[in-house]
Amino acid sequence: MEINRRKVLELGATGIGVAGLSVLGVSALGVPAAVAAPAGPATETLLLTGSDADNTVPWDFQVTEGRNAGVWRTIPTPSNWECHGFGTYQWGWNLRPNEKGLYRRRFTPSSTWSGRRIFVVFEGSMTDTEVRINGTLAGPVHQGGFYRFRYDVTSLVRLGQENLLEVTVSRDSTNNSVNDAERRGDYWNFSGIYRPVSLQAFPASRIDRVAIDARHTGAFRMDVHLAGLSAAGRVVGQLRQLDGTAVGGPFSVAVSSGATAATLTTSVPSPQAWTAETPNLYLVDVQLTTSGGTPLHGTTERFGFRTIEVRAGDGVYVNGSKVILKGTNRHTFWPTLGRASSPRMARMDILLMKEMNNNAVRMSHYPPDTFFLDLCDELGLYVIDELAGWQKRYDENVGAPLVASMVTRDVNHPSIIMWANGNEGGWNTALDDDYARYDPQRRPVIHPWATFGGLNTDHYETYDSTRNILNGSAIHLPTEFLHALYDGGAGAGLNDYWALLGAGTRRAGGFIWAFVDEGLRRDDRGGAIDTTGNSGPDGILGPFREKEASFYTIRDIWSPVQLANPGYYTTTFPTGFDGRVNVVNRYDHTNLQGCRFSWQLLRQAAPGTSSTAPTVIAQGAVAGPNTAPGATGSVALGLPGTWADADTLRIDVLDPTGRTIGTWSWRIKKAVDFARRIVVPTSGTTSVTEDSTSVTMTANGAAITISKSSGRLSRVNRNGTTVSLTNGPVMAVGSAALTGISHFRDGTGHVVQATYSGDLNQVRWRLDSNGWLRLEYRYTRTGPHDFLGVNLDYPENRVLGMTWLGDGPYRVWKNRMRGVHHGVWTKDYNRTATGASAWQYPEFKGYHANTYWAALRTTEGTITLVSEQENLFLRLFTPDVGASPMSATAPFPGGGISLLDAIPAIGNKFHTADTLGPEGQRTTATGQYNRTVHFRFTA
């Protein structure tokens, strides 16, 4: 297409970023600059707002509609006005074209700026923005809420005097395609000057922007864009390490008078390449001089030596090695700030992603703040940078300058490996070739949701359709999958999906939807968090970054160090264990010899003890094996000969920086060992009374009553206090008809035994003289079922909390068993509806895996249960669920407490559990099931 058909605004790379702030002696990350800008005149910057949402400056402000309309007040800038008591809260879709924000700011530019070109620079303003300096329009109204724009105001400002900046921001746009692309989307709409505003004064002859292509081979190319060059000169480059040490010598090219661009090249032998695993960065000083060498303007850019390529029918390669992208979709969002952000919050999000073993992030559905990209460069995340366009596109004339703005601003970030031209149909194909105009690296351009450029990025495929896509010719990189509405998706189903997506030809990984629940704190609702029903709670984390269970599941599945034979540790360990652990290296570029494996032998706490922390019997650490990416190696832990005396073996895997990237916790001692340790026989007697309806056994203050008509527990009394555990065991699924009941003395205890026809075969209650109540039951089931086992009743409103030994601290689903660890855990009762209300995690209610013992704290005392067999799922009540969960639900049996041999999987917003892979299928019962569980009732 013809670029001269576009009225592209004059754009510059120098904004509030690395180059823009380096002249002030600080970096965009708020730390001292690594090295000063090159000698000679530099760009000088006057911030008119604060630097970010944590550091604001008040401006005069008035909103025309909604809360506090029609009155001049002050507002912190940068900010979204909805989050400061103004205007109207709105989730996408509906427009409010008459709601505008009027801003005023007085400023005094330096008199030393005489002879310079002065620009007013906006990093982002939602949406249509009109700018006036001293009453005069600075230029055409800017349209597009997520992009840097600027106006040359040299002739409008009065140097050394007070000036008036007036800005009118329209909530929505007069351009319908901007509204389609940005405002009619499935997310909160915010308004106002939410990113910084500054004045920037350039020397008359200046470097306007720089675009770098630095390959991992050491080849370096730099396109330097110039303006105001009135005589011949020279552009000089010098590469440096971050500490300022020169890398090679200077390199330069002559430029003629009036030149607007120059290309410089050099090469570095064996540079330290940039990857998400090794985020090595360099600096380049760029200087414009006269022909005689007198400096005219200088700036510094940060970059990395990195090569990105898509190999058709194979995969995505970084620096010649195939990479698997393990990513999430991130909106810039905070419950009290909207889209306004800060380096502190950006760092928090990136570190959470890194903790979750993400190596990638998709900027859905607009380009982020520059400091977020700076931190991705520094901390190591691959980025898909995205032009806005939520299912509808920009017109070409308005979209072209926005592509130019995004790419010229972000082009030098090594973290960015792809550009996304809109989302889910929101792409204008006439813009596809624009990206390469401004990007000398010629990064791949994708259409998220479609097949384009050899990448199939289709969204929300089922397990079977994903497998079919992988059998095709295109590389599959789902830019959205496993929608995380409420407690479905995200980690639930990921183990199966990752078996398909995580390795192999035509695999490139994927991006889970989404990072956080977008719950907005509303002052018109008393500070309540609003997720607009099921529209906003899509996150792996809560609005204030509360960690849901899926966070740890993803962390486990996406850890770059995986077990070669994980099934052995869940079914057979410790039998045959020789102290060696076979592992698979799932890094893309890192050898495991830089990792460390730290181990502990633990003795777990017993019920009723004051601390839940385990006792460390022995510990140690060993270096990782010499194992290349994709290979399998063996770790010799060096355990002591007495290791089998411990209860648990815990291993933490640390990456070369010392960050924990994985944890395994394996059970040495089994349920029966703990039962023998906890349930200790004592001398004494058990008494029994009987009437026409029941048998009551009494010992050590406990009176247990069994119904003669059902064989079920009908009453528990502890030293005169009723304990409301009743009506069990009842089949969670299946039938039971009582055929006989008897009772008899059994040593120091007494037994009530019931037999049944149907699926329940036998129940045997035994109260021992020590006060422990032993329940043995046997049932028979075959065929597929959501759950298997028995229920008891207990009133939920009398529960205070629970401490237990099992997999925790989070609940599980059949298709989300990973990410929990064996140990003693404790939690208070809560009614959290995951992603919808309370956001208190771990949730109290739900299915708890591999329970050995549990102490339920109630207003009636403590109910302790101890299992003698492995693989007991303890179900506690039925969780609360948010509004309209669609398929993000799972079934629960009756009763309040269940002892289960199988539990259900959970679906997600778009798919039922059975479409999410093998782990999503119902459990097939295989015949007879036997369990023994002990109960004790104490104050």
N, C-alpha and C positions, 0 to 999 in steps of 0.2 A: 504494500500500500504506500501511497505518497505521504511522506511525513509533512510536506508543506501544506497538506490539506488540514492539518491539525493546528490549532492555536495553542501550541504547547507553551506553558509558562516557562520563563527563564528559571532554570533549576540549578541548584548548587549542592554539592555533597556536604558542605560544611554546615552542620546544624549543631544541636546540643548533643554532640557525640564525642568520640575520641579526639578528632581534630579540633572540633569547636571549642572544647574546654582545655585542650592542652596548653593554649596560650595563657590560661589562668593558673597553670601549675597544678591542675588536678586532672584526673582522668574521669571518664563518664561513670566510673564505679565509685567515685567519691574517695579515692585514695591518691597519694602523691603520684604525679606522673612519673613514668619510668625514665623519661629523658625529656629535656626541654625541647621545644620546637627549634628548628634550625635558626642560625643567626640571621638577623635581618628583620624587616617588617613582617608582622604576623597579623592574622585576623584578630581584632579586638571585639569582645562580646560584652554586652550589657544585658543581664537577665531582667526582664520586666515582670515576670511571674516568679514564683519559687522554682526550684530546680526539679521538683517532683512532688508527689502527694504527701510525702513526709515533711517537706520543707516548702511551705506555701507563703504567698504574699497576698494581703487583702487588696481587692479592687472594688471600686464602686460598682453596684450591680442592681438591675431591676429586671424582673420577668413579667411578661405581658399577660400570662394566663396561669391558672392553677394556684398552688399554695403561695402565699405572700406576694401575690401579683400587684403591680401598679405602684409599688413603693420602692424608692431608692434605699438600698441597704449596702452592706459589704459582703463579699463572698471570698473564701480562700481560693487562690489560683496557684497551680492548675487544679481543676476539679470538675465533676459533673454536677450541675445545679440541683438535680433531683435528690442528691445525697446530702444536701445542705439546706433542706427545707423549702425549696422553690419548685414551682411547676408541677408536673404531673408524672406519676409513675406509669410506665407503659411497657408491656411485653410485646414487642414486635407488632407486625400486622397493621394495626390501626394507626393512622397518622393524625397529627395535631398541627396543621400547617400554620396556625396563627400564634402558636407559642414561640416566643422569641426571647432571647436574653440580651440585654443591653449592658455593655461593659464600658467603664472609663478608667483610664490610668494616666497619671501625670508622670513625666520623666524628664531628666536633664542629661542629654548626651555631652560627652567631653568636647571641649573646644579644640582639643588636639586632633579631632577627627577631620579637620578641614583638608580637602583634597582627596579624601577617601570616598569609596562607593559604600553607601549605607543601605542595608536591607533590614526590614522587619521580617522575622522568621517565626512561623507557627509550626510547631511539631505535630499538632493535631487539634482539630476543632470540629465539633458535631453541631450542625452539618453545614448548611450554606453560611459563609462567613464574609461579611462586609467590613472593610477596614478603612478608617479615616485617620489622618494625621493632621492636627490643627484645623479640622473641619473639611479637609480636602480628601476625596476618595483616593486611596492608594493604588487601586487597580480594579480589575473586574472581580465580582463576587466569586470566591472560591467555592467549589462544589466537590464533596468527597470528604468524609469525616475521619479517615484513618491515615492521612497522608501529610507529609511535610509540604508547606508552600511558603512562598516569600514574595515580597514586593520591594522594588527599588524605591526607596523614599529619600534619596539623597537631596532632592530639590524641595522636600516637604519639611524636613526637620530643621530646627533652629539650634545650632550648636552653642553650648554653654548657657542655654536658656531653658526655661520650663516649656515642655511641649505637652499636648493632649492627644492621647491615643483613645479612639472610640471604636468599639467593635460591636457589631450587631450579628448575633448568631441565631439562625433559624433552626428550630428543632428538626424540622424536615426540610427537604429540598424542593425547589421549584422545578427541578429536572426529574421527571418521573423515573428515569432509568437509575438515577442515584437512589431514589427511594426503593425501587425494586431490588437493587443490589445490596443496600445497606440497612434499610429501615423496615422492610417487609420480610423480616427474618424470624427464625425461631430462637430468639434470645431477647434479653432486656435491651430496650432502646434507651440510651442516655444522651445528654445534651450538654453543650458548653465547651469552654476552653479547658480541655482536660490533660493536655500536654504543654510543655513549657513554651513561652514566647520570649524572644530576645531581639535585640538590635545587634547586628553584626556589621562591623566596619572593615572593609577590605582596602588594601592599597589600590591605587588607581590601576596599576598593572598587576594582575592577580592570577593565582591558581584558583580556578572555580571549583573543580572537583577532580578526583583521581579514581580510576578504575584499574584494579590489579588482577593479573592472572599469574599466580605463582604455583607452579607444578611441583609435585613431590620429587621429581627428578632434579630439581634445582633450577630449572628454567624459570626466568622471571621476566614478565612484561608488564608495563604500566602505561596506560593511556592517561595523559595529563591534559585536562581541558582548561583553556586559558581565556582571559578576557582583558580588554583594555590595553593590549600590548601595542604601544605607539612607536616602538623601535625594535630592531633586531636584538635578540638576546639568547639566552641558553637556559635549558631546564636541566637541573642536576639532581641525581638521586644518590642516596647512601643507605645501604641496608645496615641494620643494627640488631643486636640482641636486646631483650627487654631492659637489661641493665645499662644499655648505652654502648656496649662494646661494638666496634665496627665489624661488619661482616664483609670482607672484600673491600675494594676501593670504590671511590665515587665513579658514577657513569653518567653520561650526559648526552644531550643532543641540541644542536643549534635550532633556533626558531626565528622566523622572519617577522618583520613588523606586521601587525594585524593577524598574526596566527591565532587560531582558536583551539588547536590541539597539537600534541606532540606524543610520540610513542618512544619509550625508553626500554631497553632490554639489557639483561645481564644474566649471569648464572652463578649458582652457588654449589660447590661440590658437596654432595652428601649432606643436605640440610636435615635438620630434625623436623620430620614431617608432622603435619597436623592430622589427627584423627580424634574421634570422640574419646578414645582410650588414652591418647597421648596428645593433649591439646597444646602443642608447642606453638608459640607465637613469636613473631618478629616485628620490627618496626622498619619503616622506610621514611627517611627525611626527604622531602621534595622541596626544591628551591628554584625559584625563577630569578634569574640574574640578568644584568645587562651583558652585552658582548664582552665588556671588560671585566666582568665578574662581580660587579656591585650588586648585592642582594636587593631584590624588589619585593619578594613575598616568599614566605616559607610556611610549610605545614608538615605534619607527621601523620602517617596512617599506620594502623596495626593490621597485620595479616598473618596468614599461615600458608606454608607450602602444602598444597593439597590438590589432588586430582580426582574428579568425579566422572564416571562414565556409566552408561547403561549398555550392557552387552546383550544384543538381541537374542531372545529366547533363552537367556541364561540368568542374568541377575544384575544387581547394582554393585559397582566396584568403587572403592575408595583407595587410591594409591596402589592400584593393581591387585588388591585383595577384595574378594567378595564380602559384602556386609549384609547382615540381617538387621533390619531396623525394628527396634522394640520401642514403640512409641505410644504416646497418648495425644489427644487433641486438647489444646488449651485455649480458653478464652482469657483475656485479661480481665480479671474480676476480683472484687473484694466486697463483702456484704455492706460495708458502710461507705465505700468510695466509688463503686461502680467500675468504670474503665480507667479511672485515674490510678496510677501505680507509682512505684519507687524502686530503686535498686535493691533496697532491703527486701521488699516483697518478691521481686523477681528472683533474687538469690534464694529465698525461702522455697519458692516453687521449683527451681532447678535442683536444689539439693534434695527435695522430696522426690523428684523424678529419678535422680541418681540413686537415692536410697532404695527406690523401687526397681532398680536395675534397668530403667529406661536408658536407651542411648540415643533417643530421637524424640522430637516434638513437632507436631504440626500446628502452625499458627492459624487456627480456625477462628473466625473466617475473615481475617484481615491482618495486615502487618502489625507487629507489636511495637512497643517502645524500643528505642535504640539500645537502652541499657540492658534490656533482656537479651538482645542479640550479643552485646558485648560480653555478657556473662556466659552465654552458651559457648562463645569462642574460648573463654577463659577456663570454664569448668568442664567442657566437653560434652556437647549434645549436637547431633545432626538435626538440622532444621529444614522443614518445608515452609517457605515463606509464601503467603497467599494473598492475592488480590481479592478484595471483597466481591461478593456475588453469590448470595445465598439463594440458589435455585433460579435466580433471574440475573440478567447481565447488565453491565453498563453499555450505553450507546458508545459507538466508536469515538466520537468527538470528545466526550467527557472521559472515557476510559483511557484513551491514549496518554494524556498527561499524567494520569494516576499511575499507570504502569511505569512511565518515566520517573515519576517521583519515588516510587517504591524501589525500583532497581538501582537508581543512582544513589539513593540513600544507603542501601543495604549491600551493595555489590561486593564490598571488600571483606565481608564476614566469611571466614572459612567454614563456619558452622553451617551456612546455608548450602545445601546440596541440590535443591530443586526449587523451582518456582511453580506455584499452583495458580492457574488462570481461572479463578472463581471456584465454585463448589456446586456439585449436583445439578448441572445444567446451567449454572450461572456464569458461563464463559462466553465471551465474544471471540469467535475464532479469528476475526480480523486482527485481533491483538496478539495472536500467538507468536508472530515473528518479531514483535516489538521488543521482547525481553533481550534477545541477542543484540539489539542495537546498542544497548547500554551495558551489556555483560560480556566482557572479553573472554570469560571462562566458558560461555555458551552452556550454562547449566541446563539440564533437562527441564522442559516445561510439561506439566501434567494437567489433566482434567479430572479432578477427584470425582469418582463415581463412574468414570468411563474408561474405555481403552484408547489410549493416545500415546504416541511416541514409543510404542512397544511395551507400555506398562498398563496392565489391567488393574484399575484402582477401585473396582466395584465395591459397593457398601452393603453390609448386613446380609451376606450370603449365609446359607445354612452350612452345616458340616459337609453334607453330600454335594451341594453345589460348589463349595470351595474345592472339594476334591476334583470335581469335573473341570473347573477352570484350570487347575494345575495340570491337567492332562492336555490342555490346549497349547497354543504356540506362544502366547504372550507371557511375560513375567507378571506374577500376581503380587500386588502390593495394596491390600485394602486400606484405604486412608480413613475408613471408619469401620469398625466391627465390634461385636459383642457389646452392644449398647448397655450402659451401666445404670439404667433406671432402677432406683431403689437398691435392692440387694441382688438383683439379677445381673447377668452379663459380667463384664470386666473379668474378674478371676473365675467366675462360674462358667465352665465350658472351655476355659483357656487351655487347660492341659491337653484336651483333644485337638483343639484348633492348632496349637503350637506344634503338635506332632506332624501336622500337615505343612504349616507355614515356616517352621523354624530352621529348616535346612533342606538343601537339595536344589536341583535345577528348576529354574523359573520361580524360585522363592526369593522374596525380598523382605519378608517380615510383615508388619502391619501396625495400625494405630487404633487403639481402643478409644471408644467414645464413652466418657470424656473424663477430664482431670478432676474437676470439682463440681459439687452441687451449686448451682447458681441461685442461692437463696439471698434475697435482698432484705436488709433490715429497714422496716418502714416506720417512719415517725408518725404517720397517720393511723397506724394500728398498734400504737403503744410499744413500738420496738420489736414487734413480731417479725419472724423471718418468713418471707414470702417466696415460695418456689413456683407460684402459679400452677398449682396442682401438679400434674405429672410432666410439665414442660421443662422445669429447671433442674430437678434432682437427678442429674445424669452422672454424678461424679464418683470417682474412686475415693475421693476425700470430701468431707463436708465443706460448707461455706467458709468456715474459719480454719480449714485444713485439718479437720478431725479425720483420723485414719479409720476407714472401714476395713472389714476383714479382707476384702479383695486386694487391698494394698499389699498385704503380706503374701497372699497367694501369687500375685504377679511377681513380687520380689523373688519368691522361691523359683517359679517357673522360668523367669528370665535371668536368673543368676548365670553369669558366664562360666561357672564351675558346676557341673552336674554329675550326679552319680551314674556310673556305668551300668549298675544293676540295682535300681532303686527298690524293686520288688523284694529283693533278699532282705532288706532292712525292715520291711513291714510284715514279713511272713515268717522268716527263718532265724534271723539274728536273735541271739548271739551264737547259735549252733554253727560250728565250722569257721568262726571268725578268727583270723590269724593276726589281727592288728594292722592289716593293710586295707586301704580304701581305694578302689579303682574309680577314677574320675574321668570325665570328658571335658575337654577345653572348648567352650562355646564362645570364647573371645574371637574377634575377627583379626586382631593384629598382635595380641599379647601372648607371650609364652608364660606358662604357669610357674616357671621357676622364680618369677618375681613375686609370687603370692606366698602367703603363709597359712598354715593350718594349725589353729590353736584348739587344744582339746582339754576337757575336764571330765573327771570321774566324779559323779555326784551321788549323794544319799538324800533322798527326798524326805520332806517333812511329813509328819504323821498328823492325822486329824486331831484337832484340839490344841495344837502347839501354838505358841504366840507368834511365830514367824513362819511365813510360807517359803522363805528362801532355802534352797538346798544347801547341804554341807558339802564343800569341795574336799574330796578325799585325796585327789592327786590332779596335777595339771602339767601341761607342757605345750610346746609349739615346735613345728618343723617346717622347713622350707618346702615349697611346692616342687614337683618333679619337672624335669626338662621335657615339657609337653607342648608341642606347637598347636596353633589354632586348628580345631577339628580333630585332633588326635586324642588318644586315650592314654592315661598315665596311671601310676600307682603311688600312693602316699603311704609310707611306713611311719605310723604314728609314734612308735617307741613307747607303747604302754607298759606299765609295770606288770609283773607276772600275776599280781592279785587283782587285775582289772575286773574280773568277773564277780568280785565281791561287791562291787558298786551297784546302785540301782539303775543309773543312767549314764550313757556316754554322750556328751555334747561336744560338737565340733563347730567352730566358727571359721569361716574362710575369709581371709583378708586380702584385699587387692594390693598392688605394689605401693599404693599411697597409705595403706593401713586402714582403709575403709572396709567395714564388714559387708560382704556381698552375698553371704549365704550362711545358714545355720542348719545343722542336723542334730536331732535329739533322739537317741535310740534307746529302747527299753531293754536293759539287761535282765532285771528282775521283772517277773510277770505278775499278772493279777493275782494268781494263786499264792505267790510269795507274800504279797502285801496283805492278803486276807489272813494268812497264818500269823503274820506279824501283828495285825490289828485286833482280830477277833480271838481273844485268848480265853480258853476254858477256865472256869473257877469252880471251887467246891460250893455246895449248897443245894437247894431243892427248888422245884417249881411246883406250885399248887394249881389246881384246876377246879373250876365250877362249871355246872352245866344246867341249862334250862331247856324248854321246849324249842327255842329258836336259835340258841347259840351255845358256843363253848368258849369259856374265858380262861386263859392261862395267865398266871401271875408269877413274877420273879424279879427280885432286886428293884422294886418300885414300879415295874412296868406291868400293866394289865392289858392283854391282847385278846380281843373278842373276834371270833370267826363265826360267820353266819352258817347255820345248818342248811339253809335253803339254797345257798349259792356256793359255799366254800370260800367266800371272799372275806377279806378283812372288813369288819363293820365298825370297830371302835378301838381306839388306842387311848390309854390313860397313863400318865406318868405322875406318880406321887400325888394323885388327886387332880391333876391338870389334864384336860382333854387335849389330845393332839389329833387334828382333823384329817389325818391320812386314812382314807377309806376306799371301799368299793374296788378292790383289786385282788388278784390280777384279772383284768378283762382283756380278751383278745383285741388287739389293735385292728386286726382284720381277721375274720373267721368266726366260726360258731362254737358254742360250748353249752352242753346240757348236762347238769349234774346227774350222775348215776349212783353215787354212793359217797358217804362221809363217815369217818371214824376218827377216834383219838386214843392215844395210849402214851404211857410213860416211856421215855427213852433216856436211860441213864440219869443224868442230873437235869434233863429237860423233859418237855412234854411236846407231843406231836399231834397236830390235826391234819388229817390227810383226806383229800377229795379226789374222786375220779369222775371223768366226763366222757360223753360221746361227742362227736363232732371233731373240730380241729384241735381244741385243747384236750390233752390226754390226762394229765395229773397235776395236782398242786399239793405241796407238802409244806405246812407251817411248823416250825419247831422253835419254841422259846426255851433258851438255856438259862440256867441259874444265874449267869452273869448279866442277864437282861438283854442279850442280843437275840433278835428275832431272825430266824433263818427261813428264807423263802426259796423253795425249789419248785420249778415248773417245767413241764414238757408239752410241746405242741407240735403239730405236723401241718406243713403247708407245702404246696407245689405251685408252679406257674408264676407269672410275673405279678409283682406287687409294688406299690409305692413304699410301703413300710411293713415290717414284720416285728411282732413282739407283743407286749402286754402293757396295759394302762392301769394307773391308780388315780384317785381323785385327791386333790388338795386345793383349798381355796387360795387363789392367787393373791388376794388382798391381805393375806397374813404373812407373805414372804418378805424378808428383809434383804437377803443376799445369799451367796453360796461361795464356799471354798472347796476345791476339788483337785484331785490328781488325775490328769488325763491330758488330752490334746487341747491346747488353749493358746491364748485366752479367749479366742473368738469361736463362735458357733460354726458349723460346717453344713454343707449340702453334699449330696452324693457326687456332684460334679464340681465341688470345690473343697477337696479334702487337703490340699496342700497349703502351706503357709502357717499352719498351727504347729506347736511343739509340745512334747511331753514334759509335764512338770506340774507343780502345785500352783494353782491360780486362785484368785479371789475377785469377786465383783459384787457390787450392790445391785439390788433390784432396780430396774428402770423399764420404761415403756417406750423406748426409742423405736420409732418407725423409720427404718434405715432410709436416709436421704430425704425424709419428709418432715420429721419433727424430733425434737429433743437433742439429737446428735450426740448422745452420750454413748461412747463405745468403750469396751465391747458391749453389744446388746446383751441383755440378760436372758431373754427367752430364745428358745430354738433347740437345735440338735447339737449335742456335745460328744465328740468322738473319743473312743478308747478310754472310757471312764473306768478307773480302778476304784476310787472312792470319792464320795461327795458328801459335804456337810451343808445341808440347807438350813440357813438361819431364818427363823420365823418368830412371830410374836408369841408362839406357844413353846418356844425352845428350839433346840437344834435336832434335826433329823439327819442322822448319818447313815449312808448306805455304802456297802463294800461289795464289789463283784469278785467272784472266784474265777470267771472266765474272761478271755480276751474279747476285744472288739465289741464292747457294749456301747451303744449309743444312748446317752441319757437325754431324754427330751424334757424340757421345762416349758410348759404352757405353749400358747400359740402367739407368735409375734404380731404386733401391730403392723399394718401395711398402709402406705400412703394412698392417696386418691387415684383411681383409675390405673391400676398397675398393669393392665393389659396381660401379657404373658409372663411378667416378672413376679410369679407366684409359685408356691409349692404347697402340696397338701399336708395336713397335720391330722393325727388320729384324735379320738375323743379323750376325755379325761384331762388332767392337768400335768401329770408326770408319767412318762413312758420309759420302759426298759426295752430297747429295740435291738434287733439283729440287722435291720436294713432301714435306710431312710431314703427320701426322694431327692431327685435333682430339682433345680430351679430353672425356670425359663428366663428370658429377658424381654424387653419391651416388644420386640418384633417376632420372637420365635419361642415356641414351646420347648420344654426341656428335651423332648425326644428327638428334636431336629438338630441338636447341638453336639452330637457325637456319641460314641459308645458309653461314656460316663453319664450321659443324660437318659439312658434307658432305665426302665424299671428293673428292679432286682428280681431274678428268677429264683424262687424258693426251691430247695432241693430235698425236702423231706422233713426229718425230725430235728427239732431244736430243743436244747436243754440249757437251763441257766440256774445258777445259785447266787442269790443276793442276800446279804445280811443287813439288818436295820438295827439302829440303836437310837433311843429317844432320851435326850438329856436337856438339862436346863440351859 
